Amino acid sequence: MNKIVSLFAGAGMLAMGCASGADVAETENVAGEGAAIAAGVATLTYTSDTGTNYCAKVTLSNALGTPTNRWQAVIDVKTNNITSFSGGNKSASTGKVTFTNNSTTQIPTDGAATFNFCATASSASVRPAIVAWNMMSSAYATCGTNSGLNPTKASLAVAMATELGRWTPATDLAISGTKYTPTARVVLSAAGLQACANNGSTCKNTKAILGQQDASFMDQAVFSATNYIADLQNSFDRQTSLLTDLNRNNKAALPPAHKLTKVGGPTNLGNGSCGPHYIFQVDDATTLQPLSTTQAANMVNTMCFYGAGSCGSNTYIGFQVTQANGCPAGKTCIAIDPDDGGNSSTSTTTAGSAPTYPMNRVWDELNLLLGTPCITSAGVAYNLVSQCAAKPNTCGFLYCKAP
């Protein structure tokens, strides 16, 4: 008879948007929300054990509420050595080993994923233990990323729409310092700060996302602050040039003065875009009457900064005009689909003992997740830590890394 010797249960974590912790005033969910949504169980069962050799089966229950084919588990086999395994991929043969799926087979809700391994024991008393694990929803399409740049810009689009109530980056942003020098940064302008105040916000999330220009302590292969700095300045110039050109040659295509109000999301519109959509009602800034569909379509020309429209192909912004999908009756809405985790869609609705935040960071201004377990995009188990004391402009984010 198989003997269960290790059981790991934990609350699942909802990871949608760039915010984490409870959804509080002036906080936009664009990088990972920390509300518990499901309980999951991981068990390690010995199928044989001679003292010097053993075989084990690991079972991970799917408590997501949706089928998935994505899972990972970090098992500490200590000084033992894995001699064989099946049912997944593994990162190493000794020490803390990360096992991941190697199959597209869907695991149904309340179903389970399993994998097996055998090992030579360094002694009869040294046995493996489950360190952390999770399952990640397959509900949304996944897309590639260039060191976190495009999804971060999409997250910035959602943050600015929510906190400033408009998309006018050429007005609301400015370049601090001498352009294209190592110390230059894109920041909120005086007009942008005033728009925050007019919209009843202090723009905490926008400031934090812009603050990632100084996140040089992060793994550059996961998120390149250097690329981010250069691209934001280039994007600012492209946006300004586009509006100047439209004003001279095609005034009918200029984006109108407008007011954005978030009315939906994160939600899956089922059109294959990267991650969930956020839906914004768009009205005339003065009359607050709905924009026409043509006027709303022109809004893409103010999203050049974020890589939409003629200025790029940011796959994390699936711009579309809609009068459905949660848009109030008689109103016109715009839907965009920034990634939920800031780096890829793989963190969407994570159940297990420890979530993965693909950019190894999570927005959590109240530090509700400080010290909680997490698994990095490289499959290493850590706890969420703050860099706020050393890097004040990162305050609001927590990072999955060694203290």
C-alpha positions in Angstrom: 0.0 0.0 0.0 1.3 3.5 -0.8 2.1 5.6 2.1 1.4 9.4 2.2 4.3 11.0 4.1 4.1 14.6 2.9 1.1 16.8 2.4 1.2 20.4 1.5 -2.0 22.5 1.5 -2.2 26.2 0.7 -4.5 29.0 -0.3 -4.3 29.8 -4.0 -3.5 33.4 -5.1 -5.4 35.4 -7.7 -2.8 37.0 -10.0 -4.5 39.4 -12.3 -3.4 42.9 -13.1 -0.5 45.0 -11.7 -1.8 45.3 -8.3 -1.7 43.0 -5.4 -3.3 42.7 -2.0 -6.9 43.8 -1.6 -8.3 46.2 -4.2 -8.1 49.5 -2.4 -8.7 53.1 -3.4 -6.3 54.5 -6.0 -4.9 51.0 -6.7 -5.3 49.5 -10.2 -5.0 45.8 -10.7 -2.4 45.5 -13.4 0.2 43.1 -11.9 -1.0 40.4 -9.5 -3.8 40.6 -6.9 -3.3 38.7 -3.7 -6.8 37.6 -2.7 -7.1 34.0 -1.8 -9.4 32.2 -4.1 -8.9 28.4 -3.7 -7.3 25.8 -1.6 -5.1 23.2 -3.2 -3.4 20.1 -1.9 0.0 18.6 -2.9 1.0 15.1 -1.6 4.1 13.1 -1.8 3.6 9.3 -1.5 6.3 6.7 -1.4 5.6 3.8 -3.8 8.7 1.9 -2.6 11.4 2.5 0.0 14.4 0.2 0.9 16.1 2.8 3.0 18.9 3.4 0.5 16.6 3.8 -2.5 13.0 5.0 -2.8 10.4 6.0 -5.4 7.8 8.7 -4.8 4.7 9.9 -6.5 3.6 13.6 -6.2 0.0 14.6 -6.7 -1.1 18.2 -7.2 -4.9 18.9 -7.0 -6.4 21.4 -9.4 -8.5 23.9 -7.3 -8.5 26.6 -9.9 -12.2 26.2 -10.9 -11.0 25.9 -14.5 -9.1 23.2 -16.4 -5.4 23.8 -16.8 -2.3 22.1 -18.2 0.3 24.3 -16.4 1.8 23.3 -13.0 5.1 23.4 -11.2 6.4 22.0 -7.9 9.6 22.7 -6.0 10.8 19.6 -4.2 13.8 19.6 -1.8 15.4 16.2 -2.3 18.2 17.4 -0.1 21.4 15.4 -0.6 19.6 12.5 -2.3 20.1 12.0 -6.0 17.2 11.4 -8.5 18.0 8.5 -10.7 14.8 8.4 -12.8 11.5 10.4 -13.2 8.4 10.5 -15.3 5.4 12.8 -15.9 7.2 16.1 -16.2 10.4 18.1 -16.6 13.0 18.6 -13.8 15.6 21.3 -13.2 18.2 19.2 -11.4 18.8 15.9 -9.7 19.7 16.9 -6.2 18.9 19.8 -3.8 15.8 21.9 -4.5 14.4 20.6 -7.8 11.7 22.3 -9.8 9.3 19.9 -11.7 7.1 21.3 -14.4 4.5 20.0 -16.9 5.6 18.6 -20.2 2.2 17.8 -21.6 -0.7 19.7 -23.0 -3.2 17.3 -21.5 -5.9 19.4 -19.6 -6.3 18.7 -15.9 -10.0 19.2 -15.1 -11.3 21.1 -12.1 -11.0 18.9 -9.0 -8.6 16.7 -11.0 -4.9 16.2 -10.3 -1.5 16.2 -12.0 1.0 13.6 -11.0 4.7 12.9 -11.5 7.0 10.2 -10.2 10.7 10.0 -9.4 13.1 7.5 -7.8 16.2 8.5 -5.9 19.3 7.1 -4.2 19.2 8.2 -0.5 22.3 9.6 1.2 20.9 8.0 4.4 17.8 6.3 5.5 16.7 9.4 7.4 17.1 11.9 4.5 13.8 12.2 2.6 12.3 14.8 0.2 9.9 17.5 1.1 7.5 19.7 -1.0 8.7 23.3 -0.7 6.1 25.1 -2.8 3.9 24.5 -5.8 1.2 26.0 -8.0 -1.2 25.5 -10.9 -1.8 28.3 -13.4 -4.9 28.9 -15.5 -4.9 28.3 -19.2 -7.9 30.6 -19.7 -6.1 33.3 -21.6 -3.8 33.2 -24.6 -0.1 33.6 -23.8 2.3 35.7 -25.8 6.0 36.2 -25.9 7.7 39.2 -24.3 10.8 41.2 -24.7 12.2 41.3 -21.2 9.0 42.6 -19.8 8.9 45.8 -21.8 5.6 45.5 -23.7 3.4 44.1 -20.9 4.8 46.8 -18.6 3.7 49.5 -21.0 0.3 47.9 -21.3 0.0 47.9 -17.5 1.0 51.6 -17.6 -1.9 52.2 -20.1 -4.4 50.7 -17.7 -3.0 52.5 -14.7 -3.0 55.9 -16.5 -6.5 55.4 -17.9 -7.8 54.5 -14.4 -5.9 57.0 -12.3 -5.8 60.0 -14.7 -9.0 59.2 -16.5 -7.5 59.8 -19.9 -4.9 58.7 -22.4 -2.8 61.8 -23.2 0.8 60.7 -22.5 2.3 63.5 -24.7 0.7 65.9 -22.2 0.7 63.9 -19.0 4.3 62.7 -19.2 7.6 64.5 -19.4 11.3 63.6 -19.6 13.2 64.5 -16.5 16.9 65.3 -17.1 18.8 65.5 -20.4 17.1 63.2 -22.9 18.9 59.9 -23.7 21.5 60.3 -21.0 21.9 57.6 -18.2 20.0 59.7 -15.7 17.0 60.7 -17.9 13.6 59.3 -16.9 10.0 59.6 -18.1 7.9 60.9 -15.2 4.4 62.4 -14.7 4.3 66.0 -15.8 2.7 68.9 -13.9 -0.4 68.4 -16.1 -0.4 64.7 -15.4 -0.2 65.2 -11.7 -3.1 67.7 -11.9 -5.1 65.2 -13.9 -4.5 62.6 -11.1 -5.8 65.1 -8.6 -8.8 66.0 -10.7 -9.7 62.3 -11.0 -9.5 61.9 -7.2 -6.2 60.0 -7.4 -2.6 60.3 -6.3 -1.5 58.0 -9.2 0.3 55.6 -6.9 0.2 52.8 -9.4 1.3 54.9 -12.4 4.2 56.3 -10.3 5.3 52.8 -9.3 5.2 51.5 -12.8 7.2 54.4 -14.1 9.5 53.9 -11.1 10.5 50.5 -12.5 13.0 52.5 -14.7 15.2 52.2 -11.7 14.6 48.5 -11.1 18.2 47.6 -12.1 18.3 45.1 -9.2 15.9 42.9 -11.1 17.0 40.0 -13.3 17.6 41.7 -16.6 16.6 38.6 -18.5 13.1 38.9 -16.9 12.7 42.6 -16.9 15.3 45.0 -18.5 15.1 48.4 -16.8 17.7 49.6 -19.3 15.4 48.8 -22.3 12.5 50.2 -20.5 14.3 53.6 -19.9 15.3 53.9 -23.5 11.9 52.8 -24.9 9.9 55.2 -22.8 11.9 58.1 -24.1 11.6 56.9 -27.7 7.9 56.3 -27.3 7.4 59.8 -25.9 9.0 61.3 -29.0 7.0 59.0 -31.3 3.7 60.0 -29.7 4.6 63.7 -29.9 5.6 63.4 -33.6 2.4 61.5 -34.5 0.1 64.1 -33.0 2.1 66.9 -34.7 1.8 65.1 -38.0 -2.0 64.5 -37.6 -2.5 68.1 -36.6 -0.9 69.3 -39.8 -2.2 66.7 -42.3 -5.2 64.8 -40.9 -7.0 66.6 -38.2 -10.0 64.3 -38.5 -7.8 61.5 -37.1 -6.8 63.4 -34.0 -7.9 61.7 -30.7 -10.7 63.9 -29.1 -10.7 65.3 -25.6 -12.1 62.5 -23.6 -12.9 61.0 -20.2 -12.2 57.3 -19.5 -14.0 55.3 -16.8 -13.2 51.7 -16.1 -16.4 49.6 -16.3 -15.1 46.1 -16.7 -12.2 43.7 -16.3 -10.1 41.8 -16.0 -12.2 39.6 -18.3 -11.6 37.2 -21.1 -13.2 38.5 -24.3 -12.2 35.2 -26.1 -10.5 36.8 -29.0 -7.1 35.2 -28.5 -5.3 38.3 -27.2 -2.6 38.1 -24.6 -4.3 38.0 -21.2 -7.5 39.5 -19.9 -9.1 42.7 -21.1 -9.9 45.9 -19.2 -12.9 47.9 -20.6 -13.1 51.7 -20.4 -16.2 53.8 -21.1 -15.1 56.7 -23.2 -17.0 60.0 -23.2 -16.5 63.6 -24.4 -14.4 65.4 -21.8 -16.8 68.4 -21.6 -20.3 67.0 -22.3 -19.7 63.5 -20.9 -21.7 62.2 -23.9 -20.5 59.0 -25.6 -18.0 59.4 -28.4 -19.0 58.2 -31.8 -17.4 55.0 -32.9 -15.2 57.0 -35.3 -14.0 59.3 -32.5 -13.4 56.3 -30.2 -11.4 54.6 -33.0 -9.2 57.7 -33.2 -8.2 57.0 -29.6 -5.7 54.5 -30.8 -3.6 57.5 -32.1 -3.1 58.6 -28.5 -1.9 55.1 -27.6 1.2 55.3 -29.8 3.2 55.8 -26.6 2.1 52.3 -25.4 3.0 50.6 -28.6 -0.4 50.5 -30.2 -1.6 51.4 -33.6 0.9 52.8 -36.2 3.7 53.0 -33.6 4.3 49.4 -32.9 2.9 46.0 -32.4 2.5 45.6 -28.7 0.6 42.3 -28.5 -0.4 43.1 -24.9 -2.7 46.0 -26.1 -5.5 44.5 -28.1 -7.2 47.9 -28.8 -10.9 47.6 -29.9 -14.0 49.8 -29.8 -17.0 48.0 -28.4 -20.6 48.6 -27.3 -20.8 45.1 -25.7 -18.7 43.1 -23.3 -19.9 44.9 -20.2 -20.1 48.4 -21.8 -23.1 50.2 -20.3 -26.2 50.6 -22.6 -25.9 53.6 -24.9 -22.2 54.1 -24.2 -19.1 53.5 -26.3 -16.2 51.6 -24.8 -12.6 50.7 -25.5 -11.1 47.4 -24.5 -7.4 46.8 -24.1 -5.8 43.7 -22.8 -2.6 44.2 -20.7 -1.0 41.1 -19.3 -2.2 40.2 -15.9 1.2 39.5 -14.4 3.3 42.1 -16.0 5.5 39.7 -18.0 3.4 36.9 -19.4 -0.1 35.5 -18.9 1.2 32.5 -17.0 0.3 33.8 -13.6 -3.4 34.1 -14.3 -5.3 32.6 -11.4 -2.7 30.7 -9.6 -3.7 28.0 -7.0 -1.3 26.3 -4.7 1.0 27.1 -1.9 2.9 29.8 -3.7 2.1 31.9 -6.8 4.5 32.8 -9.6 4.6 36.4 -10.6 6.2 36.3 -14.1 8.1 39.5 -13.7 9.1 38.4 -10.1 7.2 41.4 -8.7 3.7 42.2 -7.5 1.9 45.5 -6.8 1.0 45.5 -3.1 1.0 49.0 -1.6 -0.3 47.8 1.8 2.4 45.1 2.0 -0.3 42.5 2.7 1.9 39.9 0.9 5.2 40.8 2.5 7.1 37.7 3.5 4.6 35.3 1.8 5.9 32.4 -0.3 6.4 32.8 -4.1 8.1 31.0 -6.9 10.2 32.9 -9.4 9.9 32.7 -13.1 13.1 30.5 -12.9 11.3 28.1 -10.6 13.1 29.1 -7.4 11.1 29.3 -4.1 11.5 32.5 -2.2 9.4 35.0 -0.2 8.1 38.4 -1.3 10.4 41.2 -0.1 10.4 45.0 -0.3 13.0 47.2 -1.9 11.2 50.3 -0.7 13.9 51.5 1.7 16.8 51.2 -0.8 14.7 52.2 -3.9 11.9 54.6 -2.8 10.4 54.8 -6.3 9.6 51.1 -6.2 7.4 51.5 -3.1 4.2 49.6 -3.7 5.8 46.6 -5.3 7.1 43.5 -3.6 9.7 41.3 -5.3 10.1 37.5 -5.3 13.8 37.2 -4.6 16.3 36.4 -1.9 16.3 39.0 1.0 
